[in-house]
């Protein structure tokens, strides 16, 4: 392809590069054509295409509907409405598809363009099968993550859809990691159907939050809200506002987050659970703004609403957040009974590992504030174990910083350095702004200035 482009420039030395680039965007296969049949890209691809069986040729065209960057054999099976393994082998043998790491497949850009030139049969049905495949597998995977959010309601899938079986949390985490780019692309693609977009966005929340993909968290929830406004009812629109607010809080945009929480609260007017967790989030923002009194009022309201709704997970979360509000106000002893009640409830429910880990972190802070570093360290380490087990990367880093603070208080600077280095590794991998503060803290500790202070 590069040889042909070079020849085109040599034949037309006055052709501006900008004009050639525009032609590439408009009709890439026509542009990459030397005029000689032996090196015409379309002709070369046609030789491979004509050697395919009819079923493989049809699948080749159907797979061009996938947004990329790559796909699994399971997704191809749903797109094809039947087992695709043999056909995928046929397509890779003639180099119309590429093998990718992890047993996945993908198009070269030019072969995908070639496939798109001839619209496949039953295009709309294939797109629906693809969207149903990802949505149903996403919902199944999210169910293993211990999410506190109610699952979306699903409509019957397109006939021929074969969602992937997700057996446990480990398989769920692996599936989300492998399909992350595809799922984000599907949610953000304007060509995706609104009914799938808002459901996919909502079902991605726990994965994006735990893994620290906050840019994608914000962008997918914005797309989900736009889609929900077009085709979802008031409660699902409320959840779209609520979850966009959570993403905005994570990305450090509290003012816009508060606006979406206020909108969610208005839409949740007849939903006690929705009002409970929205007040919970507003209480969190009040603490961040330094208004502990308002935070306590909102969080106690969240507790009453959670109890009225009969949703014990959110009852536990609200109990702990009352403890956290008191902790942030410096009332360590008063915080302890609330967080203890929350931890007992979480353990009895065996639900929401993130909420349980946060509760253990609050208990650690309360014990540290009341002069018991041994109990504080035990709570932090148990929280760290939960966060590692459930792949909650950012909060692993925050817990490691809390572990470092305990070691600092007891004078164990070697252990403090170890915890901070582990935290820094995670934050750098996430490209998080907090990495700089941890790096500077480590430099001071290494130079001895922190210890002297």
N, C-alpha and C positions, 0 to 999 in steps of 0.2 A: 504493500500500500504506500509506503514512504517512497519507494522507487518511482511509482507511477506519479505521485504528487511532484517529485523532483523533475520528472520529465515534463509535466504540465507547465511548471514554472520556466523550464528551459525553452519550451516552445513559445511561451508568451511572456518574455522578460518584462514587458510593461504592465503585467497584471498585478495590481496591488495585492499584498498579502491579506488585507482586510476583505477584499472582494472574494478571494479564494476561501477564506474562512467562512464567509457568509454562504458561499455555495456548498461548503461542507455541511453547514447546519441545515441547509434546505434540502439537499439531495446527495447524501454522502456517497452512495454507490455509483451514481452517475458521475460525480466529480472524480472519484478514484477509478478512472477508466482511461487507459492509454490509447484506445482506439484499435488496439491489436487484439484479436479474439483470444490468443493464447494467454494474454495477461489481463484480460477484462475480469474484474473481481466478480461481477454478477455471473459471468460464464463459468468461472472456476467453481463458485458455490453451487451452480446448477448441476455440475457434474456429480458432486457429492449428493445433492438432493435427489437427483433422478435415480441414484443407486439405492435409495431407501425403499423399504417396504411401504405400502400405503398407510399402515398404522403408524409407523415411525415418522413418515412425512407429515401426517396430521398432527402428531404430538409435537413435532418441531415447531409448527406454526402456532399451536396452542400455548406452548411454553413461552413464546415471545410476548405473551400478555403479562407474564410475571414481571414485577417492577425491578427485581434484582436486589442486591448485587449477586446473589446466588440462591440456590434452593435445594431442598432435600428430595430424596426419592419419594418420601411420603407425600410431600406437597405435589410432586409431579403426578402421583397416583390419583389424587383428588382432581387435579386439573384434567387428567385423561379420563376420569370416571372408571378407572380400572388399573390393575397392576401395571406399573410402568418400567419395572426393572430391566426386562429384556429390551425394550425400546430405547431406554437410556443408553444401554451398552451399544446398541446399533448406532445411535447418534454420536457417541464419543469415538467409535471406531473410525467414522468418516470425518471426524474433527469438526462437526457442526456444533457440538457441545464440548466443554472442557471439564475435566475432573478438577475439583477444588478440594482444599484441605477439609478434613472432617467428614469425608464421604459425601460431599456436596457437589453440585453441578452448576455451571454457569455458561453464559454466552460470551463470546468475543463481541465487542460492540458492532462490528460489521456483520457478523452472522445474524445477530439479532435484527439489524436493519433489514437484512435480506429476508428473514422470516416474516417481518411485519409487512412486507410489500404485498403479500397475498393473504388477505383476511381469512382467518381460519373458519371452518364451519362451526356453528353453534357457539359463536364467540361469547355472547351474553351469558349463556348457561355455564361456560367454562370459567368466566370471571366470577360468577356467583359461587361456584364450587371452590375456587381458590380463596375467596373471602370467607366463606363458611368454614373452610379447613382451618385457616389461621384463627378465626374468632373462636371456634369451638375448642380447639387445642389450647388456646390462650386461657379461656375460662377454666378448662380442666386443670391446667398447670397452676393457675392462680389459686385454685381451691386448696392446693397442697402447701401454700406459703403461710397459712395462718393469718390471712388478711382480716382486719376488722370490718371491712366494707362489704355490704350486701352484694351478692353476685347479680349480674345483669340477667334479665329475662331473655330467653332465646326463642326465635321463631324456628319452625322446622327447616332443616338444611335442604339445600338443593340435592335431588337424587344423584347418587354417584359420589358424594362427598365422603371421604374416609379420614376423619380426624385422627391424630396420633394418640395412642394410649399413654397416659402419664401416670406412673405407678406410685410415685412418692415425691417428697420435697427435693431430693437430690436430682431426680430426673427432671423435675420442673425447672430447677435452677439451670441445669445444663441446656434444656430446650430454650429458655429465655435468652441465655448467652449466645447460643448458635443463631437464633432467629431475630436478635435485637434489631439489626439494621433493616431487615425485611419488615418487621412490625412497625417500626417508626415510619418507614417510607409509605406503607399502606395507610397509616393514619393521616399522614400529612399530604397524601396524594389527592388533589382536587377531583380526580376521576373516580376515587372510591365512593361507594354508596354511603350516604349519610347514616343509614340505619346500622351499618357495620362500623363506621368511623367512630361514633360516640361510644359504642359498646367495646370496641377494641381499646380505645383510649382509657376507658375506665378500668378495663381488665389488666392494663399494663402498669397501673399505679404502684402496686407493691414492689414489682420488679425494678422499676425506674427509681423509686425512692430508696430501696435498700442498696442498690448498686451505685448510687450517687450520680446517675445520669440526669442531672438537673436541667440542663439545656433541653434535652429531649423530653424531660418531664413537663417543662413549661410549654414547649411547642406542641406536643401531642395533646395536652389538656386544652390548649387554645383551639386546636382543630376539633377536639371532641365537643367543646362548648358550642362552636359554630354549627356543627352538625346536629347537636341536640336541639338547638333553637329551631332548626328546620323541621324536625320530624319526631321529637320526643315530647312526652308529657311533662307537666310541671315538676314532678318529683325527680325525674331523670335530669331535667334541666338544672334543678337545684343541686344535684350531685355533681354535675359538670362544673358549676360555679364553685362548689365546695372543694373539689379536687384540684381545680386550677389554683385556688387560694393556697392549698397545701404546697403545690409546686412553687408558687411565688414566694411563700415563706422560706422554703428551702433555698431559693436562689437569691434571697436577701431583698425582696421587694414588698415590705410589709404594708405600705399604703394601698397599693393595688390589691393586695391580698384581702385587706379589710373590706374594701369595696365589694369584692366578690362574695365574701362571707355575709355581708349585709344583704346582698341580693339572694343568696342561698337561704338565709333565715326567712326572708319574706315568702319565698316559694315553698318552704317547708312548714307553712302555717298550720297544716293539719297533720303533721308528721312529728310525733314526739321524739323519735330516735334522731331524725334529721336535725331537729332543734337542739337536741342534746349535744351531738358532736360538733355542731356549728358554734354553740356557745362555748364549748370546750376550746375550740381553736381561737375564738375571740378572747377568751381568758388568757391564752398563751400570748397573744399579741399585746394584751394589757400589761402582762409581766414584763415583756420586752421593752415596753414604753415606760416602765417604772411606776405603773399605776396598780399596785398590789391590791388595794381595796376593791377596785373594779374587777380585777381578775378573780378575786375570791367570790364576789357576788355572782359573776358569770359561771364560775366553775361549780359552785353550789347549786345553781340553777340547772347546770348540765347534769349533775348527779340526780337531782329530783326527776328530771325528764327521762334520764336513762332508766331509773327505777320504774317510772310510769309506763315506759315502753316495754319493760320486761327484758331488756337487752343487757345481760349481766357483764358482758365484755366491756361495754361502755360505762357501766356502773363502776367496774374496777378501774378503768382509765380515769374517770372523773375523781374517784377517791384519791388516786395517786396524785392527780394534778392539784388537788387541794393541798396535799402534802408538799408538792413542789412549789406552789405559791408561797406557803409559809416558809419553806426553806429559802427561797429567794429573798424573802423579807427578813431573814436572819433568825427566824423562830424555829431552831433546829429540833428542840425537844417536842414542840407542838406538832411538828411535821411527822414524827415517827409513827404515831398510832394510825394516821390516815394511810401512809404507805404500807404499813404492816397489814392492815385490812385489805388493801388492794392486792398485795402479794399473795395472801391466803386465798383470795377469790380467784386470781389468775391461775394459781396452782390447782385449785379444785376444778376449774373449767378446762385446764390444759389447752388454752387458746391464746392467740395473739402473742407470740414470742417477743415481738418488738416491745409491746406494752409491758410485758413481764420484765424484760431487760431494763427498760426505762425506770420501772419501779425499784428494781435492785440498785440502780444508779442513784435514785433519790434517797433510798435508805443508806447507801454509802455516804452520801453527802451529809445526811442527818447525823449518822454515827461519828463522822469526822468532826462535825461542828459541836458535838457534845463530848468530845475528848476521847473517843474510842477508835483509834486508827486501825486496830486489829480487825474489828468487826467491819469497819469501812472497807478495808482491803478485801476481805472475804466477799462482801457484796459486789464490789467492782469486778472481782475475778469471775464470779458466777455470771454477772451480766456479760462480761467479755466472752465467756464460753458460749452463751446463748447467741450472741451477735455473730460469732464466728460460725457456729453451727448453721445459722440461717442466712449467712452471706450478706449481713448488713454492714457494708464496708465503712461508710462514713462514721457510723456510730461506734464501730470498733476503734476508730482513731480517737473519738471523743472520750471513750472509756479508758483507753490507754493513757490519755493525758490526765485523767482523774487518778489512775493508778500511779502515775509519775508524781502527782501532787502528794499522795500519801507517803511515798518513799522519800520525797523531799522533806516532809514534815518530820520523818523519823531519822533523817540524816543518812539514808542509804542512797548515796548519789550514783553509785554504779547501777543499781536497779532503776533509778530515775532515768538515767541516760538510756538504758535498754528500752524502757517503755516509750520514751520520746522518739527514739530512732524507729521503732516499729510504727508509731503513729505517723511519723514523717513519711515513711515509705508508702503508707496507704494514701495520705493526703496528696503526695506528689503524683501517684498513679491516677488519682481522681482529678488532678489539676485544680485542687481546691485552694482558695485564697488563704485559708488558715495555715497552709504549709509554711508560709514565710515566718509567721510568729513562732512556730515550733522550731524551725531552723535557727532562728535567732536565739531562742531559749537554749537550744543545744550548744550553740557557739559560746554563749555566756557560761554555761555549765562546764564546758570543756576547758575554757580559759580560766575558770575558777572565780570569775567575778560574781556569779550568782551565790556561790558558797560563802564568799567573803561578806556579801550583803546580808 
